[in-house]
């Protein structure tokens, strides 16, 4: 028997981490934190300190993902009005989150 040498060799593709993969994994961690926070609220019923921590982490991750995605959109639509609104929105979110967290 002769071996067929005309078969194309398949190249092994190298695993590449992209920005979308990092963003998706971060979103996964965020929803996990929010789910844990909601479970802790139901389980502990009175002690909301621990659930508050997980909830805050989940919210921060969710806000960051939204801010990053909005930044990418604003960067593609280079108009001064979009940039000004984006900056106002981000500053408002950061300031109000800090004020309500403490």
Backbone as XML, in Angstrom:
<?xml version="1.0"?>
<chain id="A" units="angstrom">
  <residue number="1" name="UNK">
    <atom name="N" x="0.832" y="-1.171" z="0.000"/>
    <atom name="CA" x="0.000" y="0.000" z="0.000"/>
    <atom name="C" x="0.889" y="1.252" z="0.000"/>
  </residue>
  <residue number="2" name="UNK">
    <atom name="N" x="0.477" y="2.157" z="-0.818"/>
    <atom name="CA" x="1.223" y="3.416" z="-0.861"/>
    <atom name="C" x="0.431" y="4.488" z="-0.155"/>
  </residue>
  <residue number="3" name="UNK">
    <atom name="N" x="1.156" y="5.361" z="0.470"/>
    <atom name="CA" x="0.517" y="6.449" z="1.203"/>
    <atom name="C" x="0.230" y="7.591" z="0.250"/>
  </residue>
  <residue number="4" name="UNK">
    <atom name="N" x="-0.956" y="8.151" z="0.351"/>
    <atom name="CA" x="-1.344" y="9.252" z="-0.521"/>
    <atom name="C" x="-0.704" y="10.540" z="-0.001"/>
  </residue>
  <residue number="5" name="UNK">
    <atom name="N" x="0.195" y="11.113" z="-0.749"/>
    <atom name="CA" x="0.909" y="12.320" z="-0.321"/>
    <atom name="C" x="0.279" y="13.583" z="-0.893"/>
  </residue>
  <residue number="6" name="UNK">
    <atom name="N" x="-0.807" y="13.436" z="-1.650"/>
    <atom name="CA" x="-1.454" y="14.589" z="-2.249"/>
    <atom name="C" x="-2.426" y="15.289" z="-1.308"/>
  </residue>
  <residue number="7" name="UNK">
    <atom name="N" x="-2.656" y="14.717" z="-0.148"/>
    <atom name="CA" x="-3.588" y="15.327" z="0.794"/>
    <atom name="C" x="-2.972" y="16.598" z="1.372"/>
  </residue>
  <residue number="8" name="UNK">
    <atom name="N" x="-3.745" y="17.661" z="1.398"/>
    <atom name="CA" x="-3.199" y="18.880" z="2.001"/>
    <atom name="C" x="-3.090" y="18.711" z="3.520"/>
  </residue>
  <residue number="9" name="UNK">
    <atom name="N" x="-1.998" y="19.187" z="4.051"/>
    <atom name="CA" x="-1.798" y="19.091" z="5.496"/>
    <atom name="C" x="-2.554" y="20.232" z="6.164"/>
  </residue>
  <residue number="10" name="UNK">
    <atom name="N" x="-3.251" y="19.858" z="7.204"/>
    <atom name="CA" x="-3.994" y="20.889" z="7.929"/>
    <atom name="C" x="-3.059" y="21.551" z="8.932"/>
  </residue>
  <residue number="11" name="UNK">
    <atom name="N" x="-3.057" y="22.855" z="8.887"/>
    <atom name="CA" x="-2.228" y="23.604" z="9.812"/>
    <atom name="C" x="-2.971" y="23.784" z="11.130"/>
  </residue>
  <residue number="12" name="UNK">
    <atom name="N" x="-2.235" y="23.689" z="12.196"/>
    <atom name="CA" x="-2.835" y="23.919" z="13.505"/>
    <atom name="C" x="-2.962" y="25.418" z="13.698"/>
  </residue>
  <residue number="13" name="UNK">
    <atom name="N" x="-4.189" y="25.830" z="14.006"/>
    <atom name="CA" x="-4.402" y="27.257" z="14.218"/>
    <atom name="C" x="-4.041" y="27.603" z="15.651"/>
  </residue>
  <residue number="14" name="UNK">
    <atom name="N" x="-3.358" y="28.696" z="15.806"/>
    <atom name="CA" x="-2.942" y="29.155" z="17.123"/>
    <atom name="C" x="-4.099" y="29.890" z="17.786"/>
  </residue>
  <residue number="15" name="UNK">
    <atom name="N" x="-4.294" y="29.643" z="19.053"/>
    <atom name="CA" x="-5.360" y="30.294" z="19.813"/>
    <atom name="C" x="-4.986" y="31.751" z="20.027"/>
  </residue>
  <residue number="16" name="UNK">
    <atom name="N" x="-5.853" y="32.633" z="19.562"/>
    <atom name="CA" x="-5.603" y="34.072" z="19.660"/>
    <atom name="C" x="-6.705" y="34.703" z="20.501"/>
  </residue>
  <residue number="17" name="UNK">
    <atom name="N" x="-6.301" y="35.472" z="21.493"/>
    <atom name="CA" x="-7.267" y="36.173" z="22.344"/>
    <atom name="C" x="-7.542" y="37.538" z="21.728"/>
  </residue>
  <residue number="18" name="UNK">
    <atom name="N" x="-8.812" y="37.810" z="21.475"/>
    <atom name="CA" x="-9.210" y="39.078" z="20.868"/>
    <atom name="C" x="-9.886" y="39.975" z="21.906"/>
  </residue>
  <residue number="19" name="UNK">
    <atom name="N" x="-10.084" y="41.234" z="21.525"/>
    <atom name="CA" x="-10.786" y="42.170" z="22.410"/>
    <atom name="C" x="-12.211" y="41.703" z="22.676"/>
  </residue>
  <residue number="20" name="UNK">
    <atom name="N" x="-12.845" y="41.146" z="21.656"/>
    <atom name="CA" x="-14.217" y="40.663" z="21.833"/>
    <atom name="C" x="-14.277" y="39.516" z="22.836"/>
  </residue>
  <residue number="21" name="UNK">
    <atom name="N" x="-13.271" y="38.648" z="22.808"/>
    <atom name="CA" x="-13.240" y="37.539" z="23.752"/>
    <atom name="C" x="-13.047" y="38.042" z="25.183"/>
  </residue>
  <residue number="22" name="UNK">
    <atom name="N" x="-12.191" y="39.021" z="25.354"/>
    <atom name="CA" x="-11.964" y="39.587" z="26.683"/>
    <atom name="C" x="-13.229" y="40.270" z="27.183"/>
  </residue>
  <residue number="23" name="UNK">
    <atom name="N" x="-13.883" y="41.011" z="26.308"/>
    <atom name="CA" x="-15.125" y="41.691" z="26.669"/>
    <atom name="C" x="-16.218" y="40.687" z="27.025"/>
  </residue>
  <residue number="24" name="UNK">
    <atom name="N" x="-16.317" y="39.618" z="26.253"/>
    <atom name="CA" x="-17.329" y="38.593" z="26.523"/>
    <atom name="C" x="-17.046" y="37.889" z="27.850"/>
  </residue>
  <residue number="25" name="UNK">
    <atom name="N" x="-15.789" y="37.587" z="28.132"/>
    <atom name="CA" x="-15.452" y="36.930" z="29.393"/>
    <atom name="C" x="-15.715" y="37.860" z="30.576"/>
  </residue>
  <residue number="26" name="UNK">
    <atom name="N" x="-15.417" y="39.128" z="30.405"/>
    <atom name="CA" x="-15.693" y="40.101" z="31.459"/>
    <atom name="C" x="-17.194" y="40.186" z="31.716"/>
  </residue>
  <residue number="27" name="UNK">
    <atom name="N" x="-17.993" y="40.168" z="30.654"/>
    <atom name="CA" x="-19.450" y="40.167" z="30.808"/>
    <atom name="C" x="-19.910" y="38.910" z="31.538"/>
  </residue>
  <residue number="28" name="UNK">
    <atom name="N" x="-19.285" y="37.795" z="31.242"/>
    <atom name="CA" x="-19.603" y="36.523" z="31.908"/>
    <atom name="C" x="-19.345" y="36.627" z="33.412"/>
  </residue>
  <residue number="29" name="UNK">
    <atom name="N" x="-18.209" y="37.193" z="33.787"/>
    <atom name="CA" x="-17.884" y="37.377" z="35.200"/>
    <atom name="C" x="-18.895" y="38.333" z="35.847"/>
  </residue>
  <residue number="30" name="UNK">
    <atom name="N" x="-19.270" y="39.392" z="35.127"/>
    <atom name="CA" x="-20.235" y="40.358" z="35.651"/>
    <atom name="C" x="-21.586" y="39.743" z="35.944"/>
  </residue>
  <residue number="31" name="UNK">
    <atom name="N" x="-22.099" y="38.947" z="35.018"/>
    <atom name="CA" x="-23.416" y="38.343" z="35.273"/>
    <atom name="C" x="-23.317" y="37.291" z="36.371"/>
  </residue>
  <residue number="32" name="UNK">
    <atom name="N" x="-22.149" y="36.671" z="36.488"/>
    <atom name="CA" x="-21.949" y="35.737" z="37.599"/>
    <atom name="C" x="-22.014" y="36.444" z="38.940"/>
  </residue>
  <residue number="33" name="UNK">
    <atom name="N" x="-21.379" y="37.597" z="39.039"/>
    <atom name="CA" x="-21.410" y="38.376" z="40.285"/>
    <atom name="C" x="-22.827" y="38.839" z="40.610"/>
  </residue>
  <residue number="34" name="UNK">
    <atom name="N" x="-23.553" y="39.275" z="39.608"/>
    <atom name="CA" x="-24.933" y="39.713" z="39.839"/>
    <atom name="C" x="-25.807" y="38.540" z="40.278"/>
  </residue>
  <residue number="35" name="UNK">
    <atom name="N" x="-25.612" y="37.375" z="39.663"/>
    <atom name="CA" x="-26.380" y="36.193" z="40.046"/>
    <atom name="C" x="-26.078" y="35.780" z="41.483"/>
  </residue>
  <residue number="36" name="UNK">
    <atom name="N" x="-24.795" y="35.815" z="41.862"/>
    <atom name="CA" x="-24.412" y="35.479" z="43.236"/>
    <atom name="C" x="-25.027" y="36.480" z="44.212"/>
  </residue>
  <residue number="37" name="UNK">
    <atom name="N" x="-25.016" y="37.751" z="43.842"/>
    <atom name="CA" x="-25.592" y="38.773" z="44.716"/>
    <atom name="C" x="-27.083" y="38.527" z="44.936"/>
  </residue>
  <residue number="38" name="UNK">
    <atom name="N" x="-27.794" y="38.209" z="43.877"/>
    <atom name="CA" x="-29.232" y="37.957" z="44.006"/>
    <atom name="C" x="-29.513" y="36.703" z="44.833"/>
  </residue>
  <residue number="39" name="UNK">
    <atom name="N" x="-28.674" y="35.679" z="44.663"/>
    <atom name="CA" x="-28.827" y="34.471" z="45.476"/>
    <atom name="C" x="-28.557" y="34.765" z="46.951"/>
  </residue>
  <residue number="40" name="UNK">
    <atom name="N" x="-27.537" y="35.547" z="47.239"/>
    <atom name="CA" x="-27.215" y="35.872" z="48.621"/>
    <atom name="C" x="-28.323" y="36.684" z="49.286"/>
  </residue>
  <residue number="41" name="UNK">
    <atom name="N" x="-28.971" y="37.550" z="48.526"/>
    <atom name="CA" x="-30.095" y="38.311" z="49.080"/>
    <atom name="C" x="-31.209" y="37.354" z="49.510"/>
  </residue>
  <residue number="42" name="UNK">
    <atom name="N" x="-31.473" y="36.340" z="48.686"/>
    <atom name="CA" x="-32.520" y="35.372" z="49.025"/>
    <atom name="C" x="-32.110" y="34.467" z="50.180"/>
  </residue>
  <residue number="43" name="UNK">
    <atom name="N" x="-30.860" y="34.042" z="50.186"/>
    <atom name="CA" x="-30.412" y="33.089" z="51.204"/>
    <atom name="C" x="-30.235" y="33.768" z="52.563"/>
  </residue>
  <residue number="44" name="UNK">
    <atom name="N" x="-29.568" y="34.912" z="52.590"/>
    <atom name="CA" x="-29.221" y="35.549" z="53.859"/>
    <atom name="C" x="-30.327" y="36.438" z="54.411"/>
  </residue>
  <residue number="45" name="UNK">
    <atom name="N" x="-31.205" y="36.892" z="53.591"/>
    <atom name="CA" x="-32.389" y="37.700" z="53.917"/>
    <atom name="C" x="-32.124" y="38.924" z="54.788"/>
  </residue>
  <residue number="46" name="UNK">
    <atom name="N" x="-31.184" y="38.911" z="55.682"/>
    <atom name="CA" x="-30.959" y="40.076" z="56.529"/>
    <atom name="C" x="-29.579" y="40.678" z="56.317"/>
  </residue>
  <residue number="47" name="UNK">
    <atom name="N" x="-28.614" y="39.860" z="56.008"/>
    <atom name="CA" x="-27.237" y="40.314" z="55.843"/>
    <atom name="C" x="-26.994" y="40.631" z="54.375"/>
  </residue>
  <residue number="48" name="UNK">
    <atom name="N" x="-27.120" y="41.890" z="54.016"/>
    <atom name="CA" x="-26.973" y="42.271" z="52.615"/>
    <atom name="C" x="-25.595" y="42.841" z="52.303"/>
  </residue>
  <residue number="49" name="UNK">
    <atom name="N" x="-24.686" y="42.846" z="53.285"/>
    <atom name="CA" x="-23.339" y="43.397" z="53.066"/>
    <atom name="C" x="-22.601" y="42.576" z="52.002"/>
  </residue>
  <residue number="50" name="UNK">
    <atom name="N" x="-22.614" y="41.261" z="52.142"/>
    <atom name="CA" x="-21.916" y="40.404" z="51.184"/>
    <atom name="C" x="-22.565" y="40.462" z="49.809"/>
  </residue>
  <residue number="51" name="UNK">
    <atom name="N" x="-23.882" y="40.449" z="49.782"/>
    <atom name="CA" x="-24.571" y="40.536" z="48.493"/>
    <atom name="C" x="-24.365" y="41.911" z="47.868"/>
  </residue>
  <residue number="52" name="UNK">
    <atom name="N" x="-24.245" y="42.935" z="48.688"/>
    <atom name="CA" x="-23.968" y="44.282" z="48.181"/>
    <atom name="C" x="-22.616" y="44.370" z="47.495"/>
  </residue>
  <residue number="53" name="UNK">
    <atom name="N" x="-21.644" y="43.651" z="48.039"/>
    <atom name="CA" x="-20.308" y="43.636" z="47.425"/>
    <atom name="C" x="-20.366" y="42.993" z="46.048"/>
  </residue>
  <residue number="54" name="UNK">
    <atom name="N" x="-20.995" y="41.823" z="45.960"/>
    <atom name="CA" x="-21.101" y="41.149" z="44.660"/>
    <atom name="C" x="-21.927" y="41.966" z="43.675"/>
  </residue>
  <residue number="55" name="UNK">
    <atom name="N" x="-22.967" y="42.602" z="44.162"/>
    <atom name="CA" x="-23.795" y="43.437" z="43.301"/>
    <atom name="C" x="-22.999" y="44.623" z="42.767"/>
  </residue>
  <residue number="56" name="UNK">
    <atom name="N" x="-22.209" y="45.252" z="43.627"/>
    <atom name="CA" x="-21.391" y="46.389" z="43.194"/>
    <atom name="C" x="-20.370" y="45.961" z="42.150"/>
  </residue>
  <residue number="57" name="UNK">
    <atom name="N" x="-19.749" y="44.805" z="42.348"/>
    <atom name="CA" x="-18.777" y="44.306" z="41.365"/>
    <atom name="C" x="-19.461" y="44.057" z="40.025"/>
  </residue>
  <residue number="58" name="UNK">
    <atom name="N" x="-20.616" y="43.415" z="40.068"/>
    <atom name="CA" x="-21.363" y="43.163" z="38.832"/>
    <atom name="C" x="-21.780" y="44.441" z="38.132"/>
  </residue>
  <residue number="59" name="UNK">
    <atom name="N" x="-22.198" y="45.432" z="38.906"/>
    <atom name="CA" x="-22.591" y="46.707" z="38.311"/>
    <atom name="C" x="-21.404" y="47.425" z="37.684"/>
  </residue>
  <residue number="60" name="UNK">
    <atom name="N" x="-20.279" y="47.414" z="38.386"/>
    <atom name="CA" x="-19.083" y="48.064" z="37.833"/>
    <atom name="C" x="-18.682" y="47.413" z="36.518"/>
  </residue>
  <residue number="61" name="UNK">
    <atom name="N" x="-18.701" y="46.092" z="36.477"/>
    <atom name="CA" x="-18.351" y="45.387" z="35.243"/>
    <atom name="C" x="-19.337" y="45.730" z="34.138"/>
  </residue>
  <residue number="62" name="UNK">
    <atom name="N" x="-20.625" y="45.756" z="34.465"/>
    <atom name="CA" x="-21.632" y="46.091" z="33.453"/>
    <atom name="C" x="-21.445" y="47.513" z="32.937"/>
  </residue>
  <residue number="63" name="UNK">
    <atom name="N" x="-21.188" y="48.449" z="33.851"/>
    <atom name="CA" x="-20.955" y="49.832" z="33.434"/>
    <atom name="C" x="-19.714" y="49.943" z="32.559"/>
  </residue>
  <residue number="64" name="UNK">
    <atom name="N" x="-18.644" y="49.242" z="32.947"/>
    <atom name="CA" x="-17.410" y="49.306" z="32.159"/>
    <atom name="C" x="-17.606" y="48.755" z="30.750"/>
  </residue>
  <residue number="65" name="UNK">
    <atom name="N" x="-18.329" y="47.654" z="30.646"/>
    <atom name="CA" x="-18.584" y="47.085" z="29.313"/>
    <atom name="C" x="-19.384" y="48.064" z="28.467"/>
  </residue>
  <residue number="66" name="UNK">
    <atom name="N" x="-20.394" y="48.669" z="29.052"/>
    <atom name="CA" x="-21.189" y="49.656" z="28.312"/>
    <atom name="C" x="-20.349" y="50.855" z="27.906"/>
  </residue>
  <residue number="67" name="UNK">
    <atom name="N" x="-19.494" y="51.319" z="28.810"/>
    <atom name="CA" x="-18.641" y="52.471" z="28.508"/>
    <atom name="C" x="-17.662" y="52.136" z="27.390"/>
  </residue>
  <residue number="68" name="UNK">
    <atom name="N" x="-17.086" y="50.942" z="27.424"/>
    <atom name="CA" x="-16.136" y="50.527" z="26.381"/>
    <atom name="C" x="-16.831" y="50.411" z="25.031"/>
  </residue>
  <residue number="69" name="UNK">
    <atom name="N" x="-17.988" y="49.762" z="25.011"/>
    <atom name="CA" x="-18.710" y="49.607" z="23.744"/>
    <atom name="C" x="-19.171" y="50.953" z="23.199"/>
  </residue>
  <residue number="70" name="UNK">
    <atom name="N" x="-19.620" y="51.828" z="24.085"/>
    <atom name="CA" x="-20.030" y="53.163" z="23.643"/>
    <atom name="C" x="-18.832" y="53.952" z="23.112"/>
  </residue>
  <residue number="71" name="UNK">
    <atom name="N" x="-17.679" y="53.789" z="23.747"/>
    <atom name="CA" x="-16.480" y="54.467" z="23.268"/>
    <atom name="C" x="-16.121" y="54.020" z="21.849"/>
  </residue>
  <residue number="72" name="UNK">
    <atom name="N" x="-16.210" y="52.722" z="21.616"/>
    <atom name="CA" x="-15.935" y="52.212" z="20.261"/>
    <atom name="C" x="-16.905" y="52.799" z="19.247"/>
  </residue>
  <residue number="73" name="UNK">
    <atom name="N" x="-18.171" y="52.947" z="19.622"/>
    <atom name="CA" x="-19.155" y="53.521" z="18.716"/>
    <atom name="C" x="-18.845" y="54.996" z="18.460"/>
  </residue>
  <residue number="74" name="UNK">
    <atom name="N" x="-18.532" y="55.742" z="19.526"/>
    <atom name="CA" x="-18.232" y="57.171" z="19.385"/>
    <atom name="C" x="-16.974" y="57.372" z="18.542"/>
  </residue>
  <residue number="75" name="UNK">
    <atom name="N" x="-16.009" y="56.483" z="18.717"/>
    <atom name="CA" x="-14.767" y="56.588" z="17.943"/>
    <atom name="C" x="-15.019" y="56.410" z="16.443"/>
  </residue>
  <residue number="76" name="UNK">
    <atom name="N" x="-15.968" y="55.565" z="16.085"/>
    <atom name="CA" x="-16.302" y="55.365" z="14.669"/>
    <atom name="C" x="-17.138" y="56.512" z="14.109"/>
  </residue>
  <residue number="77" name="UNK">
    <atom name="N" x="-17.927" y="57.168" z="14.953"/>
    <atom name="CA" x="-18.785" y="58.273" z="14.526"/>
    <atom name="C" x="-18.208" y="59.574" z="15.062"/>
  </residue>
  <residue number="78" name="UNK">
    <atom name="N" x="-17.136" y="60.000" z="14.478"/>
    <atom name="CA" x="-16.406" y="61.167" z="14.984"/>
    <atom name="C" x="-17.170" y="62.459" z="14.722"/>
  </residue>
  <residue number="79" name="UNK">
    <atom name="N" x="-17.986" y="62.801" z="15.668"/>
    <atom name="CA" x="-18.702" y="64.072" z="15.631"/>
    <atom name="C" x="-18.625" y="64.649" z="17.031"/>
  </residue>
  <residue number="80" name="UNK">
    <atom name="N" x="-18.415" y="65.930" z="17.125"/>
    <atom name="CA" x="-18.192" y="66.568" z="18.418"/>
    <atom name="C" x="-19.372" y="66.393" z="19.366"/>
  </residue>
  <residue number="81" name="UNK">
    <atom name="N" x="-20.584" y="66.368" z="18.842"/>
    <atom name="CA" x="-21.765" y="66.200" z="19.697"/>
    <atom name="C" x="-21.762" y="64.826" z="20.365"/>
  </residue>
  <residue number="82" name="UNK">
    <atom name="N" x="-21.397" y="63.782" z="19.609"/>
    <atom name="CA" x="-21.338" y="62.431" z="20.175"/>
    <atom name="C" x="-20.277" y="62.348" z="21.265"/>
  </residue>
  <residue number="83" name="UNK">
    <atom name="N" x="-19.146" y="62.985" z="21.025"/>
    <atom name="CA" x="-18.045" y="62.941" z="21.988"/>
    <atom name="C" x="-18.431" y="63.674" z="23.273"/>
  </residue>
  <residue number="84" name="UNK">
    <atom name="N" x="-19.041" y="64.841" z="23.131"/>
    <atom name="CA" x="-19.450" y="65.617" z="24.305"/>
    <atom name="C" x="-20.493" y="64.854" z="25.115"/>
  </residue>
  <residue number="85" name="UNK">
    <atom name="N" x="-21.482" y="64.298" z="24.445"/>
    <atom name="CA" x="-22.508" y="63.514" z="25.146"/>
    <atom name="C" x="-21.894" y="62.301" z="25.832"/>
  </residue>
  <residue number="86" name="UNK">
    <atom name="N" x="-20.977" y="61.637" z="25.161"/>
    <atom name="CA" x="-20.314" y="60.461" z="25.743"/>
    <atom name="C" x="-19.585" y="60.840" z="27.031"/>
  </residue>
  <residue number="87" name="UNK">
    <atom name="N" x="-18.829" y="61.921" z="26.993"/>
    <atom name="CA" x="-18.089" y="62.357" z="28.175"/>
    <atom name="C" x="-19.048" y="62.713" z="29.309"/>
  </residue>
  <residue number="88" name="UNK">
    <atom name="N" x="-20.115" y="63.414" z="28.999"/>
    <atom name="CA" x="-21.104" y="63.772" z="30.027"/>
    <atom name="C" x="-21.733" y="62.520" z="30.627"/>
  </residue>
  <residue number="89" name="UNK">
    <atom name="N" x="-22.102" y="61.565" z="29.778"/>
    <atom name="CA" x="-22.721" y="60.327" z="30.257"/>
    <atom name="C" x="-21.770" y="59.547" z="31.165"/>
  </residue>
  <residue number="90" name="UNK">
    <atom name="N" x="-20.525" y="59.412" z="30.748"/>
    <atom name="CA" x="-19.559" y="58.634" z="31.529"/>
    <atom name="C" x="-19.285" y="59.310" z="32.870"/>
  </residue>
  <residue number="91" name="UNK">
    <atom name="N" x="-19.082" y="60.599" z="32.844"/>
    <atom name="CA" x="-18.833" y="61.323" z="34.100"/>
    <atom name="C" x="-20.043" y="61.209" z="35.029"/>
  </residue>
  <residue number="92" name="UNK">
    <atom name="N" x="-21.237" y="61.314" z="34.485"/>
    <atom name="CA" x="-22.451" y="61.185" z="35.293"/>
    <atom name="C" x="-22.534" y="59.800" z="35.929"/>
  </residue>
  <residue number="93" name="UNK">
    <atom name="N" x="-22.277" y="58.768" z="35.150"/>
    <atom name="CA" x="-22.331" y="57.405" z="35.678"/>
    <atom name="C" x="-21.307" y="57.218" z="36.788"/>
  </residue>
  <residue number="94" name="UNK">
    <atom name="N" x="-20.085" y="57.648" z="36.561"/>
    <atom name="CA" x="-19.024" y="57.468" z="37.553"/>
    <atom name="C" x="-19.340" y="58.232" z="38.839"/>
  </residue>
  <residue number="95" name="UNK">
    <atom name="N" x="-19.712" y="59.491" z="38.701"/>
    <atom name="CA" x="-19.985" y="60.317" z="39.882"/>
    <atom name="C" x="-21.187" y="59.778" z="40.659"/>
  </residue>
  <residue number="96" name="UNK">
    <atom name="N" x="-22.262" y="59.467" z="39.972"/>
    <atom name="CA" x="-23.452" y="58.984" z="40.675"/>
    <atom name="C" x="-23.241" y="57.600" z="41.279"/>
  </residue>
  <residue number="97" name="UNK">
    <atom name="N" x="-22.473" y="56.762" z="40.627"/>
    <atom name="CA" x="-22.183" y="55.440" z="41.202"/>
    <atom name="C" x="-21.365" y="55.593" z="42.473"/>
  </residue>
  <residue number="98" name="UNK">
    <atom name="N" x="-20.371" y="56.472" z="42.453"/>
    <atom name="CA" x="-19.560" y="56.696" z="43.643"/>
    <atom name="C" x="-20.399" y="57.302" z="44.769"/>
  </residue>
  <residue number="99" name="UNK">
    <atom name="N" x="-21.238" y="58.271" z="44.436"/>
    <atom name="CA" x="-22.061" y="58.916" z="45.461"/>
    <atom name="C" x="-23.093" y="57.970" z="46.077"/>
  </residue>
  <residue number="100" name="UNK">
    <atom name="N" x="-23.654" y="57.095" z="45.272"/>
    <atom name="CA" x="-24.664" y="56.174" z="45.806"/>
    <atom name="C" x="-24.038" y="54.951" z="46.468"/>
  </residue>
  <residue number="101" name="UNK">
    <atom name="N" x="-22.781" y="54.658" z="46.157"/>
    <atom name="CA" x="-22.132" y="53.493" z="46.762"/>
    <atom name="C" x="-21.683" y="53.775" z="48.188"/>
  </residue>
  <residue number="102" name="UNK">
    <atom name="N" x="-21.452" y="55.024" z="48.519"/>
    <atom name="CA" x="-20.942" y="55.338" z="49.857"/>
    <atom name="C" x="-21.951" y="56.083" z="50.659"/>
  </residue>
</chain>
